[in-house]
């Protein structure tokens, strides 16, 4: 170990004691309008962001423009013969707060088709990257590379007008959303399917064309529509949404901002939970020798897991106090399309036994499943078994919400974000005075 690293290690050990003491003994001490615990603890629960795009209701789950997920799925127009709405129509809802007619949704479908083509230099960039690059690295790099196309950047260079700044941001956001499914599918086919690609089909909407380019048959098109909608937004405080907003607050364009948000989404504490739950489920099946799960068998396994000090992945949520409607939406799909799938049978049995056990166990604030308890199962069933790609799917959906948010940020002229920092010594001084 170098001399500098040795010195740093010593300093870190000394400092950790100070931070631990502040959190343990003085977390509730006020510093201005927040507490020491909130300042050190990632500002959790601090009400300091504004968005009308979505709100996380503890009892109803995520609300998009005031509507619950079941209400959104019911109200939005759907392609003929399909169970889930046009993603393009959902973009209309997030931007305006209004439900589009089917004609308005189809008009947007046609507009997205016109914006769908991916520049050749993006394909060249992806092909130049090492094939073992993480797919999220490729996805973020592709978004960033397209910054040269930014209409907002050109608008700013030509002379910034605060009152019309939302217009080029809207154009960039719409361009991006239209292209993201093609970029994601290209990365998937290049990395995992022998570099054999399937061209975009101009006859299909966004969800249908994504399934087509992935090479996965119906009803995976409905999976895509559902998945992109339910993963689109989750208030402004999660890492991907907040990062996108933060970068855009510097008047960075949608390409810079979304690429940054995707990099946050790639973090293990944010976008990786779905694959970790699926991996855990498969470990459970191995431990139980792949036997069809019974209620008695699963109860014993869950109790054994909890008593060993482990948690049940996919259960619990920082805000929700009931079953995550995003989980329920996917559960409904599974009950219709894959009720006999061996992994879903385990998911289904866990849903029947875990909440009661967690309530009895007494340590979980929310004993209900969240979105990640279900999402990887559907992808696996339809042959998408490359765990690393799941976050790219999440990213396509999340882009819809965060790009709607930064379009409105520019429309309302929100300023650059710049919270104030304090030193540890200042916190200790406040704690001693308290």
Buried (B, 14 or more C-beta within 10 A) or exposed (E): EEEEEEEEEEEEEEEEEEEEEBEEEBBEBEBEEBBBBBBBBEBEBBEEBEBEBBBBBEEBBBBBBEBBBBBBBEEBBBBEEBBBBBBBBBBBBBBEEEBBEBEBBBBBBEEBBEEBEBBEEBBEBBEEBEEEEBBBBBBBBBBBBBBEBBBBBEBBEEEEEEEEBBBBBBBBBBBBBBBBBBBBBBBBBBBBBEEEBBEBEEEBBBBBBBBBBBBBEEBBBBBBBBBBBBBBBBBBBBBBBBBBBBBBBEBBBBBBBBBBBBBBBBBEEBBBBBBBBBBBBBEBBEEBEEEEBEEEBBBEBBBEBBEEEEEBBBBBBEBBEBBBBBBBBBBBBBEEBBEEBEBBBBBBBBBEBBBEBBEEBEEBEBBBBBBBBBBBBBBBBBEBEBBBBBBBBBBBBBBBBBBBBBBBBBBEEBEEBEEEEBEEEEBBEBBEEE
